[in-house]
Amino acid sequence: MVQVPEIPKVETVELPAKETALIVVDMQNDFAHPKGALFVPDAPQSVPAIRLLLERARQAGAKVVYTQDWHREDDPEFQIWPRHAVAGTWGAEILEELKPEPEDLVIRKVRYDAFYGTPLDHYLHLFGVKHVVVTGRSEERRVGKECSEPCRSRWSPSH
């Protein structure tokens, strides 16, 4: 049996704002609104904390990035999952309470991983980002997937 050491918890994490991006993962109507097609029951509980993170990140001058699951009407994924986050629909839109500001970056993606097949890595590099704080939907295929790629590449993730 492998013994995994306990991960220490810290009360405060301080990161240089100009080198940090807050990535908000898939907080869209179809996932985080009770009328959404793939509603995650605990998602609405995270909205106040995410809104506070957004306020603090913007005030400090950190870059804010949203990921947005984005599908065509005929996406083969719908053979596995119910129809969701179809381009241009209410379900694909980011929650009104967490709506992006004009200066924020929104990355539309067709896979779980926002770094695969999107310009996210390129933009973070251009912006001089060295640290990422990842928040959003709590199930493992979302936030967990968004954290795995930064760990494999050059970013220092915090979530």
Secondary structure, 3 states (H helix, E strand, C coil): CCCCCCCCCCCCCCCCHHHEEEEEECCEHHHHCCCCCCCCCCHHHHHHHHHHHHHHHHHHCCEEEEEEECECCCCHHHHCCCCCCECCCHHHCECHHHCCCCCCEEEEECCCCCCCCCCHHHHHHHCCCCEEEEEECCCHHHHHHHHHHHHHCCCEEEC
